Amino acid sequence: MPQLTISTACLSGTLEDKLGAASAAGFTGVELLASDLVLSPRSPAEVRSDATDLGLNVEAYQPLHIEAVPDTLHEAQLTRAERTFDVVRALGAELLLLCSTTSPAGLDDDDVAAQQLHTLAERAALRGVRLAYEAVPWGRVATLEHAWRLVRAADHPNLGLCLDSFHALSRANDPDLIGSVPVSKIFHVQLSDAPRPNLTERDWSLHHRTFPGQGALDLVGLVRRLSTMGYEGPLALEVFNDVYQQEDPRYAAIAAMRSMLAFAEAVDATGSAEGRLFGDLLPAAPASSGFAFVELAVDEDSCPLMEATLEALGFAHTAQHRSKPVQLWQQGSSRLLLNHAAHRSIEPASAAVCALGIESVDPAVSAARAKQLLAPRLHRLRRADETELDCVAAPDGTAMFFCDSTGEESWLADFEPNGGSPAPAVRLRAIDHVTLTESIDDFDHTALFYRSVLGLVADRSTEVTAPFGLVRSWSASDPSRRLRLGLSTAPLRRGDWAPMVSSPQHIAFATDDALDCATALRASNVPILEMPDNYYDDLAARADLPAELLEKMREHSVLYDRDEGGAFLHFFTEMIGTRVFFEIVQRIGDYAALGGATSTSLRVTAHHRRRLRVLAPEPAEPDGTHRHPYSIAHLTALSLSPPELVDAAAAAGYQYVGLRLTKVTMEEPYYPLTYDPALMRATKTHLAATGVEVLDVELARLTSGDEPRDFVRFLEAGAELGARHVITQFPDADFNRKVDRFAELCELARPLGLTIDLEFPSWTETGNLTEATRILRAADQSNAGMLIDLLHFARSRSSVSDLAALPREWFHFVHLCDAPAEIPETTEELIHTARFERMFPGEGGIDVHGILAALPQDIPYALEIPRAKLVAQVGAKEHARLAVNAARRHLTSAEKAEVRAQ
C-alpha cells in the first residue's frame, strides 16, 4: 500500500502547526517545503525529532531549483546542492525534489543539462540521497517527456522523476502519457486536482490547485496506471491553494485526509480484491432511498410564516416530538421538521436548514464510514426511551442524521401524533434535492464531505455569470439518483452586493405534474416567484414546445430545461423569511440535472426584484389601516457603519436610513462620509444593492461660532447619497443670528434639492416648539422644515394643539420613540435618556398617538431609539429589527382599533 503523505505546502501556519495538523489528521509522512524549514527556529535534526514524536516520517525535501548553467556557475550550483543534501539527511529523508526553472544565466542545451544532472546525482549518492527531477510548465524543462529525456540521458541510479499530477494532466488530462517512463524511474508522485484541464499557467499552479476529487483531472486513471506499472512509492499531496493556505491547518489537513481516503476508494472501485492498491480503508457507503427529513430551525417570527406556507403547499402538522419543541410536517413521503429550540444560531426572523436526515439501509455502517472519514460526531441529547440516531456535523455546521425510517428503531417513533391528518391529495410526493449556499472558503471542503461520507457521484461543476456576479454550483447524487445534494457559492463576491439574501437555502419537492401543481398552489395562495415574459419569448425561439404548454408555463412562472436523458419543469416560491425558499420539480424521462444554466440567474434576479418590492412603501390595508414607510435613524444603531446600517435596514424591512455625517460627541464613532471616498462608494453600493434610500443626514449643528458655509461639503455629501432632508440644531441664544444662519443654510441646500429640518432638543437654546416656530416663520424659506422628535417634544412640554395648527408642509418626517412619562430634572439626565435609554413605542408614557395625530399622516416614521443595554445584549442589527417590529405592532393595533371605532 502506498505511503499517504502530505506536503507542508498544503497547510498554513508555522512548521510546528503543520506537523501537528498532519499528524492529527492521520498522515504518517510529510513532504517538507524548504521555506518552512527556513522560517523555523528548529534545526533539521530537531525537526526530524519533532516529526518522529508525532508519528511522522519526513519522506522528501523540496525544492532545489536547478538548470543547465555555464561551467563557471556549475561549481557554485554543486556547492549549494551539497549543503542541501546535508539538510535532507539531517531531516531523516532520502529524497530531494529538483525543479526546472528559468534564469538569465541558464542554457537551452540538453547535453549540458544531462551531464550536470549526472554529476549532481553522483554527489547525492555519496550522501545517500536520491533525486527526483520535476518538469515545471514555466521552466526551461516544461514537460514530463522533456524531463524523462534528460533523466534517461543522465543515466544514474540515484536520479529519477517526480511526477506532479497537476503539471502532467493539466494540459492533456491523459494518464497514458506516463506509459513511456519505466516505473523504476518514477521516484515520487505528487497529487493535486484542478477545476478543469488546460490550467498550465503559473498562477493557477501556485494558487488554485485542489485536493484529489475536488476537480476534473483524471487522477484515478493516473494512479491506476501507476499501479499496473508496479509503482510502490509514496503518494504525496502537493496542493497550492490560497484558501487552504490561509485557514486553520488542522481543518485543511482533515480535508486532505478525507480526500485521500475517498480517492483511494475510487482507485480501488474496479477490479478484484487482490488487485486493490489500497485495500479496504473504508466500508462501502450503504444504499440510500433519499431524505428521511429536512429540519428547519425557526424562531417566533419565522415560524408562523413557515407554517402558513407549508399548509398552503399541502403539508400537514401531523406529529410533535415527545420531549423537544420539534414539529413533524408531512405530505406523502416528504417530511419537514420545524425546530423551535435555540440549538443553532440563525438570523432573526428567518429560518435555516439545520439538519438533514439521510435514509440508509444500514445507519450503523453509514456512521462508521463517516467516522473513518473524520466527520465529527454530534452528541444528541435524548431520553432513555427515545431512538438513538447517529449524527455527524458537516463543515458548514449542518447536522446529518443516518436513519432507517422503516426499521424497528425508527426515528418516527419519537413523534406523537397530534391529530393532524395528512392532506388527501399528495402533490409533493418526495424531497427531490436540497441546495445550500457556502462561502468560497468552505465550498470545496463541504462538497468533499458530502460526496465522500455519503458515497455520492459528483456531477460536473458549473459556473454561471449571474447578474450579481459569478455563481459556482456543484451537485452530486447517489448511484440510484434518489438522494441529490447541491451547493453553490459566489467565489468572487466582495461585500454584500447580492440579491439581498444571505446564503440562500432551498428544498426541492418532486411532483408528477408541475403545471397542475402550480395551478393548485397558486389557488392556495402559495407565493410563487414571478418570472419575466422575456424568458418565455426566448424559450419559444430556442425550444420546440407546443404553444399551449408554453403559455401555461408563462402563466405560472414554470421554467424548462432538457438534457440527453429527458426534460425538466420547475418553479420556485418567494423567500419564506429572508433565507429559505422552496422549489417544485418534475423530471420527465431520465433528466439528471438540477435545472438549466439560466435558472440560477432568473431566480436570483427575481428574488432581488421581489425583495425591492417588499421594501417599497405599501398602500393602505383592506381594513383601512396604513403601513407607513419606516426609516432607521443612525443613533438607533450608531455602532454600525453606513454600509452596515443600510444592510441592517434592508434585512429588517426599513425603506430608509438616516445617516450621521458629523461627530456629535467625543465618545461616539465617526464615519467621515464627507471626506472618505471609499466609504462613500461602499455606502452608495449598498444602497443600490438593497433598494434602501437615505431619508436624511445629520447633524448641521450651529453654535454661536459656526457658519453655514462650513457645512457646504456636508450638504453636498448628503445630496450625493440621495438624501432628502438635513437635520439641524441651533444651540445659540441669539435669536436674530439663528434666523439669519438658518435662512442661509436653507439657501445653500435648496439647489441640492434638500430641506433643512430644525430639531429642538429640550436642553438647548432652541428647546421647544414655540422657539422653533419663531425661527421658521422669521426665516421664511421654501425648503425649511421642522423635525418633531417625540422625546424632545414631550420633554419640552410642547403643546399638541399648537403642533396641529402649524403648516403641514413644514413636516417631512418624524423621529419616533417612547420614554417614561416623568421628565428628568437635570440636563445630564435628559441627555443620557436621549442618547442611551429610549423605549419602543408603547413601552413608555409619551403621548405617541396624540403627537402623531397632529402631524401629516403620510410622512415617514424615523425610529430614533438608542438603547445601549439592549444593543449590548442582542447586537445592533437585531435591535434595529426589534425596533421596527415593535413600532409596527403598536401603531397598527392602534390604527385598527380606531377604524373599528368608526
N, C-alpha and C positions, 0 to 999 in steps of 0.2 A: 504494500500500500504506500503511495507517495506521501512524503512528509508535507503537511499543510503548514505553510509558512506565510507570514505577513511582513511586508516591508514597513519600516518605520515611516516611510514617506506617506503612508495611508492615513496617518494619525496626527493629531495636533498635540501641542504641549511640549514639555521637556522630554529628554530621553527617558528619565525616570517615569514620567507619566505614561509614555508609550509602552515601555516594557511591562509596567503594571497592568495596563489595559489589555495588552496582547495575552498575557498570562491568564487574566481573569476570564477572558473570552474562550479559553481552551486551546489556544495555539501553543505549539511546542517548539516552534522555530521562528526566528526573525531574520530578516534581511536588513542590515544596518546601513543607513544613509550616512555618508561621510559628514555632512553638515550637522547631523545630530550629535556625532561624537565631538566635533569641533566646539560645539556650544556647551558641552557638558564639562563640569569640573572633575569628573571621574576619569581616571586613566583607563586605557584599553583593558588592562588586566582587571581593574576594579569593575568595569562594565561587564566583563566576562563573568566575574564572581556574582554580580547582581543578577545577571540573567540566569545563571545556574540555580541560584536560590529561588528563583521564580519558576523553575522548571522549563527554562527556555535554552535552546542552543542558538548561537549566532551562526547561521548557515552560510551567509555571504556578506561581503562588504562591497559597497559601491558608491559612486562610480569613479574610475580612473579614466579621465578623458585623454585619449591618445590619437595620433595620426602620423602618417609619414612626414618626416621633417628632414632638413638638410643635416649632413653628418656633424656640422658644427653645433647643432642643437640636440642631437640624439643622446649624447652622454648626459646632458642635464636631465633629459627625459628619463633615462635609466636610473639616475640617482634618485629622482622623485619617486619612481616606481618601487625601488628597493626599500625606501623608507615606508611606503605603503604596505609592502609585503610584511614588514615587521609588525605593523599595526594589525594586519589580518591575523597573523599567528598569535599575537597577544590577546586578541578577541576570542581565540579558540576556533576560528573559522579556517577553512581551507580554500575558499573560493573568492576570487576578486573579479568583479564585473568591469569590463572595459567598454567604453562607449566611444563610437566615432564622433568626431567633432569637426569644426571648421575654424581655422585661424589663418591670418595673413601669411604666416610662415609655413603653412602646410604645403605638401606636394601631392599632385594628382598623378602618382606613379605607383601602380600596383606592385611592381617588382620590389621597389624600395620598401613599401608597406609590408609585404610578406617577409622580407628579410628582417626588418626591425621587429615584427611580431615574433619571429623565431628567436631572436636574441632576447627579447623580453621574457618569453616562455622559459628559456634556458635559465635566466636569473631567478625566475619564480620557482622553478623546480628545485633549485638549490635550497630554498627555504620551505619546501613542502607546500607550495601554493599552486593551485590550478587557476587558469584564466579563462573566463567566458566572454567572448567578444560579441558585442551587440551593434547591429546596424541601427542608425537613427535617421529618420527621413530628412532632417535638415543638416545632416553631417555630410562629409565627403563620401562616406560609405553609407548609402541611404537604403539599401535593400538587403533582404536576407540572402538573396542569390549572390550579391557582390561580397558580402561578409564571408559566405562559405567559400568563394573562390580564394579569398586571401588566407583563410584558415587552412584550406587544403594545400595551398602553395607553401605556407609556412611549415607545415608538416612536423608538428611537435606534439607529443602525447599529452603535455600539460596545457595545450591550447585547444579550446573548443568554442562552441557558440552559446550565446544567451538568446533564447527565443522569447521575444516580447510579443504577446498575442495582439496587443494594440497595434504595434508597428507592422506586424506581419499581416494582419487581417483587415486593417482599416482601408487598405487600397483595394484588394481583390476579394476579400472575405472568402477565401478558398483554402480549406485545410490541406488540400493536396499539394500546396506549394512547398511543403516540407519534405515531400517524398524523395527528393534527390539527396537529402542530407542523411548520412548514416546516424543511427540513433546514438551510437557511441560517442559522436562528436557534439551531441546536444547536452551540455553540462548543466544547464539551468533553464527553467521555464518560468516566465512571469505572466500572470493572468490579470487582465482587466478587460472591461467591456466598453462599449461606446453607444451613444444613442442611435447611430446609423453608420454604415460603412463610408469609406472615402473621406475620413477625417485625418488627413495626413499633415495638416498644418501644425506648427509648433505649439500655438496657443491652445489648440484642442488637446494635444497630448499632455500638456503640463497643467491643464485647468479643469478638464471636463470628462475625464475617464470615470467609469462606474465599476461597481463590483460585478462579478460574473452573474449573468441572468437579468441584469438591470438594463441591458442594451440590446443591440441587434447583431453583434458579431457571433460567428459560429464557433464559439469556444468549445462547445460539446464535441463538435466534429473534429476540432484540432486535437483535443486531449484523447479522444478515441483513436485517432490516427497515431498519436504518440504511443498509446498503449499497445496497439498492434505491432508497432515497430520495436517494442520492448523497453521503452523508457521507464526507468525506475528512480529518477532523481526527484528533487523537491519541486513542488508547485507553489510558487510564491506569489501572493497578491502584491501588485505594484499599481496603486491607483492614485494618480494625482488628480485631486478634485477640490476646488476652492471651498465647497460646502463642508466636505468631510474634514478638511484640514483646519477648520475653524470651530468645530463642535467638540463636545466632550469626547476625549479619545476612547473612553470606556464604551460610550454609545456607538461610536464608529466601529470599534473592534467587535462588538457583539453583532452588528450588522454584517461585518466582514465574515465572521464565522458562520453566521446564518446563511449567507450567500454561498459559502463553500460547501456546506452540508447539502443545500438544495442542489448545487451544481454537481456534486458527487452523485446524488440520486439520479440526476438527469443523464449523466455519463453512463451510469450502470443500468439505465432503464431498458436496454435491449441486450439480448444475449443470455447465455446460460449463467447460472450462479457461479460456476467455476471460472467463467471468463470475466467476472466483475473486477474492476480495477480497485474499488474502494471497499467492497464488502457491504454488509448490512449496517450502515451507520444510522439509518432512520427506519422506523416502522412505516410501512406504506400508509398514505392517507386513506382512512375509511371512506367509503362511498357516502355521498350526501344527497338528500332529496330536496334541498333548498333551505329556506329560512324557517326556523321554528317560530321566531318572532323578531320584531324590531322594537326596541324600547326607547321611548322618548322621555327625557327629563322635562318637566313643566313646572311653572310656578303659578301663583294665584292669579296672575294677569293673563298668562298664555293659555292656561288650562281651559277656561270657558270657550275661548275661540277655537282651540283644537277639538274640543268635544263637539261643538256645533258643526265643525267641518266634517268630522268623522261621521256624525249622524247623517249629514247631507250626502256623504259618499256611500251610505248604505251600511255602515258599521253599527254594531250594537254593543253596548257595555254589558257583557254577559257574566262577568265574574269579578271578584275582588280578592286580592291576596289575603290570606288568613292572618298575617302578622305585620304586613308592610303597607304603606299607602300607595299601592300599585293597582291600577285597574287593568282588566283584560278586555280589549275591544276586538270583535271578530266579525269577519264576513268570509264565508267559505273557509278556505284554509289560510286566509290572510289574517294574521294576528299581530296586533299592536299593543304594547304595554305603555300606559301613562304613569310615570313615576313622580309622585309629589314630594318625595324625600329630598332634602338638601344634600344628597350624597355626591353631587357633582356641581362644579361651578358653571353656571350658564349665564348668558346675557339676560338681564332683567327683561320681563315682558316678552320673552321669546321661548322657544322650545328647541331642543337639540337631541340628535341621536346619541344616546349614551351607551347603548349595548346592542349587540347582535346575537341572536340565538341561532346556532347552526345545527341543522338536523344531521346526525351522524349515525350510521348503523352500529358504530362501536365508540361511544363517547370516551371510554377509558383509553383506547388506543389513540384517539384524537388528542387527548390530553397528554399522553406520553410523548407523542410526536412533538407537540408544542413545547414541552419541557426540554426535549433534546435540542430543539431549535432556539433555546434560550429565551423563550417567551416568559415574561414574569407572571407568576401565578397570583391571582387576586383571591384573597380570603374573604368569603362571603358569610356574613352573619346570618344564622338561621336557627330555628328552634329544633329540638331533637326530633320532632315528628315531621319535619319538612325535608323535601328532597335535597340530597347533596348533589350539586352541579359543579363540574369542573369549569373554571373560568380563568382566562388569561387576559392580559392587557396589551392592546396594540400600541405602537409607538405614539399615536396621537391621543392616547388615553381611553379610547373606546374599549369597553369590556366585551369579551367574546365568550359566550357560553356554548358548551357542547351538549346537545340534547338528543334524546330519543323520545319523541312525543307519543309514540305508540307503545313504549315499553312499560314494564311493571312499575318502574321508578320514574314515571313521567313527571315533569315539572308542573304539568297542568293540575296534578293532584293538590298542589299548594293553593289553588284558587277555588274559592267557594262561590257557586252560582248565586247571583243576586236577583234572580227573577227576570232579568232581561232576556228577551227572545231574539235570536238571530233573524235578520230580515228574510222574508220568504223568497225574494228574488236576489240571487247572488250575481252581481255584475262584475265584481272584482274578485276573481277566484283564487289568486295566489300573489305573493310578492315576487315580481319578476327580477328586480335588481335593486340595489342600494348604491347611491353615489355620494361620496363625501369629498369635501374640499380640504386640501392640505396646503401648508406653507411649502415653498420651494425647498426649505431646509429639511422637511420631513417627508417629502413626496416619495423619493426613491426608497427610503427605508420602510415606509409604510406599505408601499407596493410589494416590496420583497417579503415583508412579514406576512401579509395575507396570502400571497402566492405560495410561499413555502409551507406555512403552517397548515393551510387547507388543501395543499396539493393542487392548486389551480393551474390552468393552462392560460398563459397570458396572450391576449390579442395584441395586435400591433398598436403601439402608442401613436397618438395623433397630435398635431399642433394646428390650432385654428387661430387666425388673426381676427379676433373679435373686436367690437367697437371700443372696448376699454383695455385693449392690449392682448398680447399673445396668451392663449389658454392651451395648456398641455393636458391631454387626457390619457388615461390608462384604464384598461378593463381586463378582466380575467373571469374565467368560469371553470367549473369542474368538468370532467370529461363528458358527463351526460348533459351538460348545459342546463342544469336545474338550479344551480347556485351561481349567481352572477354578482360581481362587485365592480364598481367603478371609482376612480379617483380623478380629481382634476386639480390644477394649480395654475397660478399666473406667475410664471418664472421671472418675468422682467418687471413686474408691477412695483412701483415705488409709491409709498404713502397710501392714501385711501381713495385715489381716483379710480372708482369702481362703480358697479351698479348699485351702490349703497346697500349691499347685502354682505355681511361679514361671514365668510366661509360658508356659503350655502350648502345645504344637505337636502337630498330628496330621495323619496321612496317611490318606486315604480310598481304599480299593480298590473297584473295581466288580466285582460278581458278578451272575450271571444268576438266582440263586435264593437270596435272603438266608436263608430258613428252612432250606433244605437245607444251606447253607454253615454256618450257626450250629450245626446239629446235628453236622456233621462236625468243626468246630473245637472244640466243647466236648468231643467224644470224644478230640481230640488234646491236651486239657489247655490250650487257649488260655484265658487268664484273661479271660473275658467279663464286662463290667461289669454288675452286677445292677441291675435297675430295680424300683421298688416296685409291688406289686399294685394300689395305688390308681390308678396311671396307667391300667392296663388296665380297671379298673372305670369310670373316667371316659371312656375311649376307647369302651367299649361303649355308653355313653349318648349320645355325640355323633357316632359314625360307624356307618354301617350295614355292619358287617363280619360275615362268617359266624362262628358261634361256634367252629367247629373252628380256623379261622385265628387267631382272637383268642387262643385257649388256647395254640396253638403259639407265637405271639408272646410271650405271657406266660412260657412255659416257658424261652424262650431270650433274654429281655430285648430283643426286637426292637421298635423304635419305628416309628411310622407317620405319614405326612403326605400331603396331597393338595393340588394346585393345579389351575388351569384346564387344564393340559396332561396331567396323569396323577397317578400315586401314587408313593410313596417308602417303601421299607422299609430300615432301617439299624440297626446296633448297634455298640457300642464295646468296646474292650478296656480293662482296667485300665491304669494308668500303667506303662510299661516304664522303670523307674528313677524319676525324680522329675519328668519334664517331657513326654516323648513318649508318645503313645498312638496306636492305630490305629482306624479306622472301616471298616466294610464296608457298602456301599450297593448297593441295587437300584433302578434307575429304571424305572418302568413307564410306557409311553407317552412323552410329551414333558415329563415333570416336569423343571423347570429349576432349582429352588432347592437349598439345601444342608440342608434339614430345617426342621421347624416351629419356631415360637417357643418352645414348651415344651421342646424337646430340649436347648437350652443349659442351662436351669435343672435339668433332670433329670440331665444329665451332670455338671454342676458339683457338685451335691449328692451324687451317687453317688460321685464321686471323693473328695470330702471324707469321706464316711462310710467308704469303703474305707481311706483313709489313717488314720483313727482306729483302725480295726480292726487295721491293721498295727502301730500303735504300742502297742496293748494287750499286756500280758504273754501270752506264748504257753505252751501246755501242753507236756508232755514230747513229745519227738520219738518216732517209731516205734521207734528203736533204743534207747530208754530214757534218752537224754540229755535235759537240761532247759535251756530257754532262759531264763535269769534276766532279770528286769526290770533295766534299767540306768538309772542317774542320772549326770548330769554335775555334779560339784562346781564351784562358781564359780571356785575358784582355778585350775582347768584352763584357763579362758578368761576371765580376770579383766578383760581389755580390753573385753569385750562387756558392754553394759548389760543389765539384766534382760530387757527385751523381746527384745533381740538374742540373748541366751543361749537364751531359750525357742525362738526360731526356729531357731537352730543345732541345738538338741537335737532338734527335730521333724524337721529335714532329715536328721539323721544316724541317726535311729531310736531315740533315748532315750525312755524312758517318763516320766522325772522330771528335775527340776533341783534343785540346791541353791543357794540364793541367799545372798550375803553382804550383810547389812544394816548391818554396822558396819565402821568403818575400823580394820584391824588394824595396819598400818604407815603411816608418814607418806608413803611414796612411792607407795603403791598407789592406784588410782582408787576413788572413793567414790560409791555410788549410794544416796542417802538415801530409800529406800522408806518408812522410818518416818515421815518428815516431809514428803514430797513427794507431794501428792495426784495430780498429773498423771502422775508416774512410776508410782505405784501403779495408777492407772486404766489406763495403757498396758500395764503388765505383766499385769494381770488380763485385758485384752482379748486379748493374745497367747496367754495360757494357754487361754482359752476357744476361740480360733480353731484352735489346734493340737491340743488334747486332751492336751498335756503337763501334768503335775501337779508341784507343789512337794513334794519329799520332805522337805527340811529347810531351816532357816535358821541362819545363824551370824553372829556369834560372841558368845555371852554369856561374856565373859572377865572373871572376877572376881579382881582383885588384892586385897591387904590393905585397900585404901582404897575398894573398891566395895561397894555394897549391892544385894541382889537387886531391891529396888523401883525401882532406877534403870533396870531393864530391862522395866518393865511395858509401855511403849508398843512396845518391840521385840517382846515376846511377842504383843501384840495385832495387830501388823502381820503376824507370822508366821501367826497364825490367820486373818487376813483373806485371806491368799494361799492358804489351804488347806493349809498345811504340816502335817506330822505330827510332826516331831521338831525339837528345838533342840539344837545343838551347844554345849557349854560347856567351858571350861577353867578350872583353878584354880591359877595361878602364885602360890601363897600357902604359906608354910612352916608356918602354924599349923593343925594338923590339926583341932582342935575347931571353929575358925572355919570352916574349909572344909566340915565336915559340916553345921554349922548353916545356912550360906548355901546349900549345895546343896539341903538339905531345904526351905528357904524358897522357893527358885527352883522346885522341883517343885510346891509348893503353889500358887504363883502361876500355874503353867502348867496345872495339872490341869483347872480349869474351862473352859479354852480348848481342851481336847482334845489337848494337846501333851505329848510326853515330853521329858525333859531327859536328853541323852546325853553322858556325860562322856568327853572325849578326853584322852589323856595324852602330849603331846609330850615326847620324852626329855630335852630340855634344861630343862624346867620343874620346879617343886617338886612337882608331881604328875606324875611322869615315867615310871611303869611300871605294868604290870598289877596288881601287888601293892598299890600305893598306891591305885589307882582302886578296886580291890575293897574295901579297907578303908572307903573313903568311902561306897560304895553300901550296904554292909552296915550301917554305923553310921547312915546317914540313914534307911534302911528306908522308902522311898517307892514307892507302887504304879506311878507313872509314871516311875521312874528307869530309866536305861539306860546302856549303855557303848558308845562308838564305838571299834571297832578300826580304826585306820589302819595298814595293813601296814608303812609306813615307820617310824612311831613304835614299833610293836610290835617290829620287828626291831632297830631302833637301841637300844631299851631292854633288849634281851636278855631279853625276857619269855618265859615258858615256854608252849609249845603245849599240853602236858599240863595245866598249870594252867588254861589257857583252856577246854579241853574239859570241865573239871569244874565250870565256873560255870553258874548257872541260864540256861536257854535264853531265857527271857522278857526277859533283860536286853539282848539284841542285836536291834536293829531294822534296821540296815543296816551296811555295812562300806565303808571307804574303800580302794579298790583301786589298787595301783600296783606298781612294782618299782624296784630300785635296786641299785648294786654291793654285793656281799657285805661288802666291807671297810667298817667303821664309821669315819667321820671322828673325829679326835682332839679337835677344838676345837668349842666351841659355835657359833662363827661358821660353820664348815663344815657342821655339822649343819643349821643354819637355812637356809643357802644351798641345800643339796641339797633340803630340804623345799619351798622356795618357788620354785625355779627349775630344778632338774635331775633330776626324777624320770624313770623309764623306763616304757615299756609293759610289761604283764605278760609274763614270759618272756624279757625282754631282760637282766635283772639276776640277782642272786644271792639274793634273798629267797625263802624257802620259801613261795611263794604258795599252792600246793595244800595244803600241810600246815596252814597257818593257816586257810584257807577250810574245810577238812575239819573243823576243831574248832568251827566256827560252824554255826548253823542253815542248812539248805540252801536255804531259800526266801526268804531276805532279799535285798533289792535290793543290787546292786553299784554303789556310787557311785564313779566314776572321778575321783580327785584326782591328776592327773598334769600339773602345770605343767612346761613345757619351753620356756624362754624362747627359745632359739636356733631351735627348730623353728617356734614361733609366728611369729618374725620372718621365717622363710623362706616359710611357706605360709599364714600368717594363722590367726586364732583359730578360725574356723569349720571350716576344713579340718583343723586339729589336733584339734578335737573329733570329727570323723568318723574320722580315723585312729586315735584312741584307742579308740573303741568297737569298731571293726573288729578291731584288734589284740587287744583283750581277748577278744572272742568267739572269734576263731580259736584263741587259745592255750587258753582254758578248754574250748571244745567238743572240741578234739582230745584233751585230757587225759581228759575225761569219756568220750568214745567208746573210748579205749584202756582205761579202767577197766572199761567194760561188756564189751568183748571179753575181757578177762582173766577176768571172772567166768563 
